[in-house]
Amino acid sequence: MAGKFTEALGDRAENVAISISKDAQEAAQWTPKLGRKYAAAWGEIEPRYAAEFDGPISKVTLESGTYLTRVEYAGAPNPGQWFADAVVPGSSQEANELYSVAKFHKGKLPDSVKVYRVTEQVAARTGKVANGLGRQIYINHNIPISDVLKEVPGAKWDF
């Protein structure tokens, strides 16, 4: 995962890589507590969420220990349900081009990117972002994010 950050973040990549490395040590000691409770909890995807995908939407099960990224806004109360796993944006403009997020925030570009670790197997959907260049991961709104993800301390960067 750290290699994905190096290109986009330049000098900032080292701090993010160190944070992920420390977290990976903790993750190696982590024992999932919920079993497969959310492993197949796809539920129905509401049309308004399905509309945020362009093309086929795939069902996946994210395994414990998987790292995800999320572009975020200052003051956001929680991480929400939308994540990415492959492309790390190096700027707020690039984040918007990839994930088309400004439309949900009155045209405002995102402030930062955070890294999260999946702590429990969880059902998700993945596909291309509608009106964006990236791919996204959606964890259904019926799944409490705090049950299945943990923010990686120190693995955040501001734009």
HUWOGI-V251127 format. One record per pair of residues at least 4 apart in sequence whose ideal C-beta (glycine too) atoms are under 7 Angstrom apart, sorted by the first residue. I is the first residue (numbers start at 0). J is the second residue. D is the distance in Angstrom with one decimal. If there is no record, write none. Layout:
BEGIN
i->{I;I}
j->{J;J}
d->{D;D}
END
This chain:
BEGIN
i->{0;0;1;1;1;3;4;4;4;4;4;5;7;7;7;8;8;8;8;11;11;12;13;14;14;15;15;15;15;16;17;18;18;18;18;18;19;19;19;19;19;21;22;22;22;22;23;25;26;26;29;31;31;31;31;33;33;33;35;37;37;37;37;37;37;37;38;38;38;38;39;40;40;40;40;41;41;41;42;42;44;44;44;44;45;46;48;49;50;51;52;52;52;52;53;53;53;54;54;55;56;56;57;57;57;58;58;59;59;60;60;61;61;61;61;61;62;62;63;63;63;63;64;64;65;66;66;67;67;67;67;67;67;68;68;68;68;68;69;69;69;69;69;69;69;70;70;70;70;70;70;71;71;71;71;71;71;72;72;72;73;77;78;78;78;80;80;80;80;81;81;82;82;83;83;83;83;83;84;85;86;86;87;88;88;88;88;89;90;90;91;91;91;91;92;92;93;94;94;94;94;95;95;95;95;95;96;96;97;97;97;97;98;98;98;98;99;99;99;99;100;100;101;101;101;109;110;110;111;111;111;111;112;112;113;113;113;114;114;115;115;115;115;116;116;116;117;117;117;118;118;118;119;119;121;121;121;122;123;123;123;124;125;125;125;126;126;127;128;128;128;138;138;142;142;144}
j->{19;66;5;16;19;87;8;12;15;16;87;12;87;88;89;12;15;89;156;15;156;16;17;18;153;19;114;154;156;20;21;22;151;152;153;154;23;66;114;151;154;25;26;116;151;154;27;29;64;116;118;63;118;119;120;37;119;146;120;119;120;121;122;142;146;147;60;120;121;122;122;122;139;141;142;58;122;139;139;141;48;49;124;139;49;50;137;56;129;129;56;126;127;129;127;128;129;126;127;126;124;126;124;125;126;122;124;123;125;120;122;65;117;120;121;123;117;120;117;118;119;120;116;117;117;114;116;82;83;84;115;117;136;82;83;87;112;114;78;81;82;83;112;113;115;88;94;98;100;109;112;75;109;110;111;112;113;104;109;110;110;144;115;144;148;137;138;140;144;135;137;115;136;98;133;134;135;136;136;134;97;133;112;93;94;97;112;93;94;158;95;108;109;158;96;108;97;98;100;109;112;99;100;101;108;109;131;132;128;131;132;133;128;131;133;135;128;129;130;131;104;109;106;107;108;158;157;158;155;156;157;158;155;156;150;154;155;151;154;148;149;150;151;148;149;151;121;147;148;147;148;149;146;147;138;142;147;139;136;137;138;137;134;135;136;134;135;134;133;134;135;142;144;146;147;148}
d->{5.9;4.9;6.7;3.7;5.9;5.1;5.0;4.5;4.9;6.3;5.4;4.3;4.3;6.4;3.9;4.1;6.4;6.3;6.1;6.4;5.1;5.8;6.4;6.5;6.7;6.4;7.0;5.1;6.4;6.2;6.5;6.3;5.7;6.4;3.4;4.0;6.2;6.7;6.4;6.0;5.5;7.0;6.0;6.0;4.5;7.0;6.6;6.5;5.2;6.0;6.4;5.0;6.6;5.0;7.0;6.6;4.7;6.6;5.8;6.1;6.5;4.5;6.1;5.3;7.0;5.8;5.3;4.0;6.9;6.2;5.5;4.8;6.7;6.7;5.7;5.5;4.5;6.3;4.9;5.0;5.3;4.9;6.2;7.0;7.0;6.2;6.2;6.6;6.5;5.2;4.9;4.2;6.5;5.8;4.6;6.6;4.3;6.2;5.2;6.0;5.0;4.4;6.7;5.2;6.1;6.8;6.0;5.4;5.4;5.7;5.8;4.9;4.8;6.9;5.1;5.3;6.7;6.0;5.7;5.9;6.0;6.0;6.8;6.6;4.3;5.8;5.6;4.0;6.7;5.4;4.9;6.8;6.4;6.6;5.0;5.9;5.5;5.6;5.8;7.0;4.9;7.0;6.9;5.5;6.4;6.6;4.3;5.9;5.7;4.1;5.4;5.4;6.1;6.6;5.3;7.0;5.6;5.9;5.7;5.5;4.7;6.6;6.5;5.6;6.8;5.9;5.0;5.8;6.7;5.8;5.7;6.8;4.5;6.7;6.1;6.8;5.8;6.5;6.0;6.1;5.8;5.4;6.8;4.1;3.8;5.7;6.4;5.6;6.9;5.6;6.6;3.8;5.2;4.0;6.5;6.4;6.3;5.9;6.7;5.0;7.0;6.6;5.8;4.8;5.4;6.9;6.7;5.6;6.9;5.6;5.2;3.4;5.5;5.3;5.3;6.3;5.4;6.7;4.5;3.7;6.7;5.7;5.2;6.0;5.5;6.9;6.2;6.2;5.8;6.3;4.7;6.4;6.9;5.7;5.9;6.8;4.6;4.4;3.6;4.5;6.5;5.5;6.5;6.9;5.1;5.7;6.2;6.3;6.0;6.1;6.4;5.1;6.4;4.6;6.0;6.2;4.2;6.9;5.1;6.3;4.9;4.7;6.3;6.8;5.0;6.6;6.9;5.7;5.1;6.8;5.1;5.5;6.6;6.9;6.2;5.3}
END
